[in-house]
Amino acid sequence: MKGKLIPIILIMMFFTACGQTSEIVSPTPAHMSTASPTQAPTQTAEPTPLPTLENAAPEIIELSDQTISDGDNFGQIKLSNHVMDSDHDASRIRWNVSGNEELRMRLVGSILLVSPPSMDWAGSESLHFEACDPEGACDAVNLNFTVVAENDAPIITVSDQVFLPNELFPAITLSEAATDEDHPAEELSWNISSDSDFEIEVSAGVAQISHPDPDWRGSEIVDFEACDPEAACSSKGVKFWVMDDTNVESSVTYVGNAGFLISAGDKKIIIDALFNGIPPGYAPPEEVTNAILNGEPPFDGLDIILATHNHEDHFSNGLVRQALENHPEAVFVSSYEAVATIPSAEDYHDRIVPINIDRGGRWAEIVHDIGLEALHISHGGGVLNLGFIITVGGQRYFHTGDISTNDVNINYFQNYGLPEKNIAVAFLPHFMLIEEDDHPLVLEGFAAKYLIPMHFAYTTPRPNYGLMETYFPDAVVFREELESWTLP
């Protein structure tokens, strides 16, 4: 036995020296074949590679059909909120929306705006939404945008009325007192009433309201109700306010260019007084602007801030924003173009009033017991310019803004009833007092008691003061900032 073990031990020692495993393997049974000592060892198989991850397509989520009534608009769709992609951020997804024939679409950033082609359009269109990632993987969905024709109630357009003593209430043409998407104005029926002593007479489509006592002063509400033939009705209470006879002390302070402060008792209004000054030379002194912003006298306690239009020599959105923050009671009124440039903020957004009117249009409201009217006064160049009528302290003021005398004639102002408005003070561009061709418009279109020329630079070029005062010797001509004039 010892002689047989020695060769086996020698063989094991040989394999160990050659680097082979030293594991002892039990002898192979005789009936199983074994590899010969000269056969190459079996090779180990290569590992199987892991599968490559494929780019996943984006998924459109939470988009659904939309249905509105005619006259309404579809809600904004923020597309970045309606896609999921495991491989890419939503900002890298490219959207394509198609399929519209009549509906209007506009993409602003990632916000899609869809609107009907007109206020009275009704119908339905299917829009195809496709969202694709940078590698070209896409998802798509079809959505129906439907506008249902419904009968809408009329919209009453009569505004609050402000009158000076002894002024008659104007006749109200009812065909112009409401709008209706579904019916012509002549088909509307009206009911006009008041709990006061007002006398109301409606004849041939015209309403005449009056008070039997000519010495009556105060304010009352007149209720207007308009109904269409399908019994859809709307109502509105309109204030009729006759100011008392007591004229408070009133003054005008010059800020610069077309900017002024109107003070009447404890009421204060600035108009076109917050601006940067473009072109050069029109900028107000910094100390004047700071006095307005900080509420220093005489600019303390502002009630209303007005801007006639969105031009830098009349309006600065940054300065108006600061003024609204520093004057917590002040209300800003201007064109929708100017208002749209002011950043919204919770502490003053409800004190901003945008106005959008067409040629011949009128807007009116009572703000802080001050009567405001805005008229469409052509500027030229497409910008909306508002002429403001301000009734306060028993006086009425008219500011033309930037009027284009090539586009506005005497009849235009007469149609607005300006000659009958008993305007005490008119602020108008200085060239209207210099150019003889404009004099009839001044004398017959405004018919104001006092004229204050405006829209000239602090520095150069200076207007022809002498010629203005020659043609209109009673004109109130300011030459320096913060110069003030008290109404007689």
VEXDREN-2710 file (C-alpha; in Angstrom, 1 decimal):
% VEXDREN-2710
k/r/px/py/pz
1/MET/0.0/0.0/0.0
2/LYS/2.8/2.4/0.8
3/GLY/4.4/1.8/-2.5
4/LYS/1.2/2.7/-4.4
5/LEU/0.6/6.0/-2.4
6/ILE/4.0/7.5/-3.3
7/PRO/3.3/8.0/-7.0
8/ILE/-0.1/9.6/-6.3
9/ILE/1.5/12.1/-3.8
10/LEU/4.2/12.9/-6.3
11/ILE/1.6/13.7/-9.0
12/MET/-0.3/16.0/-6.6
13/MET/2.9/17.8/-5.8
14/PHE/3.6/18.3/-9.5
15/PHE/0.2/20.0/-10.2
16/THR/0.5/22.2/-7.2
17/ALA/3.9/23.4/-8.4
18/CYS/2.5/24.2/-11.8
19/GLY/-0.1/26.6/-10.4
20/GLN/-3.2/24.4/-10.6
21/THR/-5.7/24.2/-7.8
22/SER/-4.7/22.4/-4.7
23/GLU/-8.3/21.2/-4.1
24/ILE/-8.4/17.5/-3.6
25/VAL/-10.9/15.9/-5.9
26/SER/-12.4/12.5/-5.2
27/PRO/-11.3/9.9/-7.7
28/THR/-13.6/9.6/-10.6
29/PRO/-15.7/6.5/-10.8
30/ALA/-14.5/4.0/-13.3
31/HIS/-17.6/4.2/-15.5
32/MET/-17.2/8.0/-16.0
33/SER/-14.8/9.2/-18.7
34/THR/-12.0/11.6/-17.7
35/ALA/-9.9/14.0/-19.7
36/SER/-6.4/12.9/-20.4
37/PRO/-3.6/14.8/-18.7
38/THR/-2.6/16.4/-22.1
39/GLN/-6.1/17.8/-22.9
40/ALA/-6.5/21.7/-22.6
41/PRO/-8.5/22.9/-19.6
42/THR/-12.1/24.0/-20.4
43/GLN/-12.4/27.9/-21.0
44/THR/-14.7/30.0/-18.8
45/ALA/-17.6/31.6/-20.8
46/GLU/-17.6/35.5/-21.4
47/PRO/-20.2/37.3/-19.1
48/THR/-23.5/38.3/-20.9
49/PRO/-23.6/42.1/-21.4
50/LEU/-26.4/44.1/-19.7
51/PRO/-29.2/45.3/-22.0
52/THR/-28.9/49.0/-23.0
53/LEU/-31.7/51.2/-21.6
54/GLU/-33.8/52.7/-24.5
55/ASN/-35.0/56.4/-24.5
56/ALA/-38.5/56.5/-23.1
57/ALA/-41.1/58.6/-24.9
58/PRO/-42.7/61.5/-23.0
59/GLU/-46.3/61.1/-21.8
60/ILE/-49.0/63.7/-22.2
61/ILE/-51.0/63.9/-19.0
62/GLU/-54.1/65.6/-17.6
63/LEU/-55.2/67.3/-20.8
64/SER/-58.9/67.1/-21.5
65/ASP/-61.5/68.5/-23.9
66/GLN/-62.7/72.1/-23.2
67/THR/-66.1/73.5/-23.6
68/ILE/-67.1/77.2/-23.1
69/SER/-70.1/79.4/-24.0
70/ASP/-69.9/81.9/-26.8
71/GLY/-68.4/85.2/-25.7
72/ASP/-66.0/83.4/-23.3
73/ASN/-62.4/82.4/-23.8
74/PHE/-60.7/79.1/-23.2
75/GLY/-58.4/78.9/-20.2
76/GLN/-54.6/79.1/-20.6
77/ILE/-52.8/75.8/-20.9
78/LYS/-49.3/75.6/-19.4
79/LEU/-47.9/72.8/-21.5
80/SER/-45.0/72.1/-19.2
81/ASN/-47.5/71.0/-16.6
82/HIS/-49.0/68.4/-18.9
83/VAL/-46.0/66.2/-19.8
84/MET/-44.0/63.5/-18.0
85/ASP/-40.6/62.2/-19.2
86/SER/-38.3/60.0/-17.2
87/ASP/-35.3/61.0/-19.4
88/HIS/-35.8/64.8/-19.9
89/ASP/-36.9/67.8/-18.0
90/ALA/-40.3/69.3/-19.2
91/SER/-38.5/72.4/-20.4
92/ARG/-36.8/70.3/-23.1
93/ILE/-40.0/68.9/-24.5
94/ARG/-41.0/70.4/-27.9
95/TRP/-44.7/70.9/-28.5
96/ASN/-46.6/71.1/-31.7
97/VAL/-50.3/71.9/-31.7
98/SER/-52.2/71.8/-35.0
99/GLY/-55.5/71.2/-36.5
100/ASN/-57.2/74.5/-36.0
101/GLU/-59.0/76.2/-38.9
102/GLU/-60.9/78.9/-37.2
103/LEU/-59.8/78.9/-33.6
104/ARG/-56.9/81.2/-32.9
105/MET/-53.8/79.9/-31.2
106/ARG/-50.7/81.6/-29.7
107/LEU/-47.8/80.1/-27.8
108/VAL/-46.2/82.4/-25.3
109/GLY/-43.3/80.5/-23.7
110/SER/-44.9/77.3/-22.6
111/ILE/-48.4/78.8/-22.3
112/LEU/-50.8/78.0/-25.1
113/LEU/-53.7/80.5/-25.6
114/VAL/-56.7/79.3/-27.6
115/SER/-59.5/81.7/-28.4
116/PRO/-62.6/81.8/-30.7
117/PRO/-62.2/83.9/-33.8
118/SER/-65.0/86.2/-32.6
119/MET/-67.3/86.8/-29.6
120/ASP/-70.3/85.2/-31.3
121/TRP/-68.5/82.2/-32.9
122/ALA/-69.8/78.8/-32.0
123/GLY/-68.6/75.4/-33.1
124/SER/-66.0/72.7/-32.3
125/GLU/-62.5/71.9/-33.6
126/SER/-60.2/69.0/-32.7
127/LEU/-56.6/70.1/-32.0
128/HIS/-53.7/67.7/-32.3
129/PHE/-51.2/68.0/-29.4
130/GLU/-47.8/66.4/-29.9
131/ALA/-44.9/66.4/-27.4
132/CYS/-41.5/65.2/-28.5
133/ASP/-38.2/64.9/-26.6
134/PRO/-34.8/65.8/-28.0
135/GLU/-34.2/62.2/-29.3
136/GLY/-37.4/62.4/-31.3
137/ALA/-39.6/60.1/-29.1
138/CYS/-43.1/61.5/-29.1
139/ASP/-46.6/61.2/-27.6
140/ALA/-49.8/62.7/-29.1
141/VAL/-53.4/63.3/-28.1
142/ASN/-56.4/64.9/-29.8
143/LEU/-58.6/67.3/-27.8
144/ASN/-61.9/68.9/-28.7
145/PHE/-62.3/72.6/-28.2
146/THR/-66.0/73.5/-28.3
147/VAL/-67.9/76.8/-28.1
148/VAL/-71.6/76.4/-27.4
149/ALA/-74.0/79.0/-28.6
150/GLU/-76.0/80.3/-25.6
151/ASN/-78.2/83.2/-25.1
152/ASP/-76.4/85.8/-23.0
153/ALA/-78.0/88.6/-21.1
154/PRO/-77.4/92.2/-22.3
155/ILE/-74.5/94.2/-20.7
156/ILE/-75.6/97.6/-19.5
157/THR/-73.0/100.3/-20.3
158/VAL/-74.5/103.3/-18.6
159/SER/-71.9/104.8/-16.2
160/ASP/-72.1/106.8/-13.0
161/GLN/-73.0/110.4/-13.6
162/VAL/-71.4/113.5/-11.9
163/PHE/-73.0/116.9/-12.3
164/LEU/-72.2/120.4/-11.2
165/PRO/-75.1/122.5/-9.8
166/ASN/-77.7/123.6/-12.3
167/GLU/-76.6/121.0/-14.9
168/LEU/-79.4/119.0/-16.5
169/PHE/-79.1/115.2/-16.7
170/PRO/-78.4/114.2/-20.3
171/ALA/-80.9/112.2/-22.2
172/ILE/-79.9/108.5/-22.4
173/THR/-80.4/106.8/-25.8
174/LEU/-81.3/103.2/-24.8
175/SER/-80.0/101.7/-28.0
176/GLU/-76.6/102.9/-27.0
177/ALA/-77.0/102.0/-23.3
178/ALA/-76.4/98.2/-23.6
179/THR/-74.7/95.6/-25.7
180/ASP/-76.0/92.2/-26.6
181/GLU/-74.2/89.5/-28.5
182/ASP/-77.4/87.7/-29.5
183/HIS/-79.9/90.4/-30.3
184/PRO/-79.9/93.9/-31.8
185/ALA/-80.3/96.8/-29.3
186/GLU/-83.7/97.6/-30.7
187/GLU/-85.1/94.3/-29.4
188/LEU/-84.2/94.9/-25.8
189/SER/-86.8/96.0/-23.3
190/TRP/-86.0/98.3/-20.5
191/ASN/-87.2/99.0/-16.9
192/ILE/-85.8/102.1/-15.3
193/SER/-86.7/103.0/-11.7
194/SER/-85.5/104.8/-8.6
195/ASP/-86.5/105.0/-4.9
196/SER/-85.7/108.7/-4.9
197/ASP/-87.8/111.6/-6.1
198/PHE/-86.3/111.4/-9.6
199/GLU/-88.7/111.8/-12.5
200/ILE/-88.1/109.2/-15.2
201/GLU/-89.7/109.4/-18.6
202/VAL/-89.0/106.9/-21.5
203/SER/-90.2/107.8/-24.9
204/ALA/-89.1/106.7/-28.4
205/GLY/-86.1/104.8/-27.0
206/VAL/-84.8/107.7/-25.0
207/ALA/-84.8/108.0/-21.2
208/GLN/-84.9/111.4/-19.6
209/ILE/-84.2/111.6/-15.9
210/SER/-84.7/114.7/-13.8
211/HIS/-85.3/116.0/-10.3
212/PRO/-88.3/118.2/-9.7
213/ASP/-86.3/120.4/-7.2
214/PRO/-83.6/122.4/-9.1
215/ASP/-81.9/123.1/-5.8
216/TRP/-81.5/119.4/-5.0
217/ARG/-77.9/118.3/-4.1
218/GLY/-76.7/114.8/-3.4
219/SER/-76.5/111.4/-5.0
220/GLU/-79.1/108.7/-5.7
221/ILE/-79.1/105.4/-7.5
222/VAL/-81.2/104.8/-10.6
223/ASP/-81.8/101.1/-11.4
224/PHE/-81.5/100.1/-15.1
225/GLU/-82.8/96.6/-16.2
226/ALA/-82.4/95.4/-19.8
227/CYS/-84.0/92.1/-21.0
228/ASP/-83.7/90.4/-24.4
229/PRO/-86.6/88.6/-26.2
230/GLU/-85.6/85.3/-24.6
231/ALA/-86.0/86.8/-21.1
232/ALA/-82.3/87.0/-20.3
233/CYS/-81.9/90.1/-18.2
234/SER/-79.3/92.1/-16.4
235/SER/-79.5/95.1/-14.1
236/LYS/-77.2/97.9/-12.9
237/GLY/-77.4/100.6/-10.3
238/VAL/-76.1/103.9/-11.7
239/LYS/-75.3/106.8/-9.3
240/PHE/-76.5/110.2/-10.2
241/TRP/-74.5/112.7/-8.2
242/VAL/-75.1/116.5/-8.1
243/MET/-72.2/118.2/-6.3
244/ASP/-73.1/121.0/-3.8
245/ASP/-72.6/124.7/-4.5
246/THR/-69.7/125.2/-2.1
247/ASN/-66.5/125.5/-4.1
248/VAL/-63.5/124.5/-2.1
249/GLU/-60.1/126.1/-2.6
250/SER/-58.6/124.6/-5.6
251/SER/-55.1/124.9/-7.2
252/VAL/-52.9/123.6/-9.9
253/THR/-49.2/122.8/-9.4
254/TYR/-46.9/122.3/-12.4
255/VAL/-44.7/119.2/-12.3
256/GLY/-43.3/119.3/-15.8
257/ASN/-44.0/118.5/-19.4
258/ALA/-47.7/117.5/-19.3
259/GLY/-47.6/116.7/-15.6
260/PHE/-49.7/118.5/-13.0
261/LEU/-51.1/118.2/-9.4
262/ILE/-54.8/119.2/-9.0
263/SER/-55.7/120.0/-5.3
264/ALA/-59.3/120.6/-4.3
265/GLY/-59.9/120.8/-0.6
266/ASP/-58.6/117.4/0.8
267/LYS/-58.7/115.8/-2.7
268/LYS/-55.5/115.4/-4.7
269/ILE/-55.0/114.1/-8.2
270/ILE/-51.8/113.9/-10.3
271/ILE/-51.9/113.4/-14.0
272/ASP/-48.9/112.6/-16.3
273/ALA/-46.6/113.6/-13.4
274/LEU/-44.6/110.3/-13.0
275/PHE/-42.3/110.1/-16.0
276/ASN/-38.6/109.7/-16.9
277/GLY/-38.3/112.3/-19.5
278/ILE/-37.8/111.2/-23.1
279/PRO/-36.7/113.1/-25.3
280/PRO/-33.8/114.8/-23.4
281/GLY/-34.7/117.9/-21.6
282/TYR/-38.2/116.7/-20.5
283/ALA/-37.1/115.0/-17.4
284/PRO/-38.4/116.6/-14.2
285/PRO/-35.9/117.5/-11.4
286/GLU/-35.1/114.5/-9.2
287/GLU/-36.2/116.3/-6.1
288/VAL/-39.7/116.8/-7.6
289/THR/-40.1/113.1/-8.5
290/ASN/-38.9/112.1/-5.0
291/ALA/-41.4/114.5/-3.4
292/ILE/-44.2/112.7/-5.2
293/LEU/-42.9/109.3/-4.4
294/ASN/-42.3/110.1/-0.7
295/GLY/-45.6/111.9/-0.3
296/GLU/-44.0/115.2/0.6
297/PRO/-46.2/118.4/0.5
298/PRO/-47.9/119.3/-1.7
299/PHE/-48.0/115.6/-2.9
300/ASP/-49.1/114.1/0.4
301/GLY/-52.3/112.1/0.5
302/LEU/-52.7/111.4/-3.2
303/ASP/-56.2/110.0/-4.1
304/ILE/-55.8/109.4/-7.9
305/ILE/-52.8/108.9/-10.2
306/LEU/-53.6/109.3/-13.9
307/ALA/-51.6/108.7/-17.0
308/THR/-53.0/109.6/-20.4
309/HIS/-50.9/107.1/-22.4
310/ASN/-48.0/104.8/-22.5
311/HIS/-45.2/107.1/-23.5
312/GLU/-42.1/107.8/-21.4
313/ASP/-42.6/111.5/-21.3
314/HIS/-46.0/110.9/-19.7
315/PHE/-45.7/107.6/-17.8
316/SER/-43.1/105.4/-16.0
317/ASN/-44.3/102.1/-14.8
318/GLY/-41.5/101.9/-12.2
319/LEU/-42.4/105.3/-10.7
320/VAL/-46.1/104.5/-10.7
321/ARG/-45.4/101.2/-8.9
322/GLN/-43.4/103.0/-6.2
323/ALA/-46.1/105.7/-5.9
324/LEU/-48.8/103.0/-5.4
325/GLU/-46.6/101.4/-2.7
326/ASN/-46.0/104.6/-0.9
327/HIS/-49.6/106.0/-1.2
328/PRO/-51.8/103.2/0.1
329/GLU/-55.1/104.9/-0.8
330/ALA/-54.1/106.1/-4.3
331/VAL/-55.9/104.5/-7.4
332/PHE/-54.0/104.4/-10.7
333/VAL/-56.1/104.9/-13.9
334/SER/-54.7/104.7/-17.4
335/SER/-54.9/102.9/-20.7
336/TYR/-54.7/99.1/-20.8
337/GLU/-51.3/99.5/-22.6
338/ALA/-49.8/101.3/-19.7
339/VAL/-51.4/99.2/-17.0
340/ALA/-50.1/96.0/-18.7
341/THR/-46.5/97.1/-18.0
342/ILE/-46.9/97.4/-14.2
343/PRO/-45.9/94.2/-12.3
344/SER/-48.8/92.9/-10.3
345/ALA/-48.5/92.9/-6.5
346/GLU/-51.1/92.0/-3.9
347/ASP/-50.8/95.3/-2.0
348/TYR/-51.9/97.4/-5.0
349/HIS/-53.2/95.3/-7.8
350/ASP/-56.8/96.1/-6.8
351/ARG/-56.1/99.8/-7.1
352/ILE/-55.2/99.7/-10.8
353/VAL/-57.9/100.5/-13.4
354/PRO/-57.3/99.8/-17.1
355/ILE/-59.2/101.5/-19.8
356/ASN/-59.7/100.3/-23.3
357/ILE/-62.0/102.3/-25.5
358/ASP/-62.4/102.9/-29.2
359/ARG/-62.7/106.1/-31.1
360/GLY/-65.8/107.9/-29.9
361/GLY/-65.9/105.7/-26.7
362/ARG/-66.3/107.0/-23.2
363/TRP/-65.5/105.5/-19.7
364/ALA/-66.7/107.0/-16.5
365/GLU/-66.5/106.2/-12.8
366/ILE/-66.5/107.8/-9.4
367/VAL/-63.3/107.2/-7.5
368/HIS/-62.8/108.6/-3.9
369/ASP/-65.7/111.0/-4.5
370/ILE/-64.0/112.4/-7.6
371/GLY/-65.8/112.2/-10.9
372/LEU/-63.6/110.7/-13.7
373/GLU/-64.3/110.4/-17.4
374/ALA/-62.0/109.2/-20.1
375/LEU/-62.4/110.0/-23.7
376/HIS/-60.6/108.5/-26.8
377/ILE/-58.5/111.4/-28.1
378/SER/-56.4/110.5/-31.1
379/HIS/-52.7/110.6/-30.6
380/GLY/-51.7/109.3/-34.0
381/GLY/-49.4/106.3/-34.4
382/GLY/-51.8/103.7/-33.0
383/VAL/-51.2/104.4/-29.3
384/LEU/-54.3/104.8/-27.1
385/ASN/-54.4/108.3/-25.7
386/LEU/-57.0/109.2/-23.1
387/GLY/-58.4/112.6/-22.5
388/PHE/-59.4/112.9/-18.9
389/ILE/-62.3/115.0/-17.5
390/ILE/-62.0/115.4/-13.7
391/THR/-64.8/116.8/-11.6
392/VAL/-63.8/117.7/-8.1
393/GLY/-64.4/120.5/-5.6
394/GLY/-67.2/122.0/-7.7
395/GLN/-64.9/122.5/-10.7
396/ARG/-64.2/120.5/-13.9
397/TYR/-60.8/120.0/-15.5
398/PHE/-60.0/118.6/-18.9
399/HIS/-56.5/117.2/-19.9
400/THR/-56.1/116.3/-23.6
401/GLY/-53.0/114.1/-23.3
402/ASP/-51.1/114.1/-26.6
403/ILE/-53.8/115.2/-29.0
404/SER/-53.3/115.0/-32.7
405/THR/-55.1/118.0/-34.1
406/ASN/-54.9/116.5/-37.6
407/ASP/-57.2/113.7/-36.5
408/VAL/-59.6/115.5/-34.2
409/ASN/-61.9/118.3/-35.2
410/ILE/-64.5/120.5/-33.5
411/ASN/-67.4/118.1/-34.2
412/TYR/-65.5/115.3/-32.4
413/PHE/-65.5/117.3/-29.1
414/GLN/-69.0/118.6/-29.6
415/ASN/-70.2/115.0/-30.0
416/TYR/-68.6/114.3/-26.6
417/GLY/-70.6/117.3/-25.2
418/LEU/-67.5/119.1/-24.1
419/PRO/-68.8/122.6/-24.8
420/GLU/-71.6/121.9/-22.4
421/LYS/-69.4/120.5/-19.7
422/ASN/-68.7/123.8/-18.1
423/ILE/-64.9/123.1/-18.0
424/ALA/-63.1/125.4/-15.7
425/VAL/-59.5/124.4/-16.7
426/ALA/-58.2/122.8/-19.9
427/PHE/-54.7/121.5/-20.1
428/LEU/-53.6/121.4/-23.7
429/PRO/-50.4/121.3/-25.8
430/HIS/-48.8/124.7/-26.1
431/PHE/-48.8/124.6/-29.9
432/MET/-52.6/124.8/-29.9
433/LEU/-52.3/128.3/-28.5
434/ILE/-49.6/129.2/-31.0
435/GLU/-50.9/127.7/-34.3
436/GLU/-53.9/129.8/-35.5
437/ASP/-55.4/126.8/-37.3
438/ASP/-55.9/125.2/-33.9
439/HIS/-57.6/128.2/-32.3
440/PRO/-61.2/127.3/-33.4
441/LEU/-60.7/123.8/-31.8
442/VAL/-59.6/125.5/-28.5
443/LEU/-62.4/128.1/-28.5
444/GLU/-65.3/126.0/-29.7
445/GLY/-64.3/122.4/-28.9
446/PHE/-63.3/122.9/-25.3
447/ALA/-64.9/126.2/-24.4
448/ALA/-62.9/126.2/-21.1
449/LYS/-62.7/129.2/-18.8
450/TYR/-59.0/128.9/-18.2
451/LEU/-56.3/127.4/-20.5
452/ILE/-53.0/126.0/-19.3
453/PRO/-50.5/125.2/-22.0
454/MET/-48.3/122.1/-21.5
455/HIS/-45.9/119.7/-23.2
456/PHE/-42.7/121.6/-23.3
457/ALA/-39.3/120.9/-21.9
458/TYR/-37.7/122.2/-18.8
459/THR/-34.6/123.2/-20.7
460/THR/-34.7/123.5/-24.5
461/PRO/-36.4/124.1/-26.8
462/ARG/-38.5/126.6/-24.9
463/PRO/-42.0/127.4/-26.3
464/ASN/-42.9/130.9/-27.6
465/TYR/-44.4/132.2/-24.3
466/GLY/-44.9/135.6/-25.8
467/LEU/-47.0/134.4/-28.7
468/MET/-49.1/132.2/-26.5
469/GLU/-49.9/135.1/-24.2
470/THR/-50.5/137.4/-27.2
471/TYR/-53.2/135.1/-28.6
472/PHE/-54.6/134.1/-25.2
473/PRO/-53.7/136.7/-22.7
474/ASP/-55.7/135.0/-19.9
475/ALA/-53.8/131.7/-20.3
476/VAL/-52.1/130.4/-17.2
477/VAL/-48.5/129.8/-18.4
478/PHE/-46.1/128.0/-16.0
479/ARG/-42.4/128.4/-16.4
480/GLU/-40.9/126.5/-13.5
481/GLU/-41.5/123.3/-11.7
482/LEU/-43.7/123.4/-8.5
483/GLU/-45.1/126.7/-9.7
484/SER/-48.7/126.9/-8.4
485/TRP/-51.8/128.8/-9.4
486/THR/-55.0/129.1/-7.4
487/LEU/-58.3/129.1/-9.2
488/PRO/-60.2/132.4/-8.7
END
